Amino acid sequence: MADRNGFFYFLLVSVLVSMAIISSDALSTSFYQKVCPEALPTIKKVVTDAVNRERRMGASLLRLHFHDCFINGCDGSVLLDKTSTIDGEKGAAGNINSARGFEVVDRIKSEVNKVCGAQVVSCADILAVAARDSVVQLGGKTWKVELSRRDSTTASEDDANNSLPSPFMDLNALINNFKNAGLDEKDLVVLSGGHTIGLAQCSRFKNRIYNESNIDPLFARNRKLMCPASGGDNKLAPLDPTAAKFDSLYFKILVRKRGLLHSGQVLLNGATTDALVKRYSTNAAAFSADFGKSMIKIGRNKPLEGNSGQIRVNCRRIN
């Protein structure tokens, strides 16, 4: 009898999912309320546990969503392992030895599969929800995540190399890069504020602390102590002094010329984005509100919907 009940539950969920997909291709904040109401609480539970175990994981999960959406849209492609037929994105310059949190996503996927009783929750949606829950767990404000994305059946390392924003980009390059992802200059500044959490490898900022002039000398000197001119490329430094807390301090350090990355400090360097950086440096509430809006906006970047793509059983490989 238990097996029969399980089968009918699986069938019911599958029908509800199919009806939801057919009825609308638009993303919806209430997509899982009927097909699997326990999906979002389950994601939150796993994310909360992972971030409590390692505070840095919050930044890693947020970054995975960013990097997913910048490459051909928010489709879970960043999670695919490289195979003989799929050229995965994990080996791209912006991801290799840097992107992390894949095991947490695996755990989330396993748990939602159990509670939903069917393949209901896409890996792309998991990344979007985990990013939000990570920010909240580290002290940020929440936002309503739009859902019903489907998963890509392919990935491209070349596309990742061409699409991911680089820590070495100047402002014009960043503006164009974000524009290609459907984002404007305000989104660029706001989403760069996500660097209020997390760490960066020495290789990402070594040139800045040794060769750039738009930097506080004392800050540069202190960073050189842990990041030698030769070697030590994998050593880590915080992107702002409260790297495990989601706040607006990141913008305050840019005002003081203490941005760790070149791509961060160019946001306040006598150009069009200066005013926004200064505003957020003194108005934490404005940053929190705008961050949620920009996260919703990036989540709308070319998602797979309807019958496109698939819902992967395992986020690391296609079905």
Secondary structure, 3 states (H helix, E strand, C coil): CHHHHHHHHHHHHHHHHHHHHHHCCCCECCCHHHHCCCHHHHHHHHHHHHHHHCCHHHHHHHHHHHHHHHCCCCCCHHHCCCCCCCECCCCCCCCCCCCCCHHHHHHHHHHHHHHHCCCCCCHHHHHHHHHHHHHHHCCCCCCCCCECCEECCCCEHHHHHHHCCCCCCCHHHHHHHHHHCCCCHHHHHHHHHHHHCCEEEHHHHHHHHHHCCCCCHHHHHHHHHHCCCCCCCCCEEECCCCCCCCCCHHHHHHHCCCCCCHHHHCCCCCCCCHHHHHHHHHCHHHHHHHHHHHHHHHHCCCCECCCCCECCCECCECC
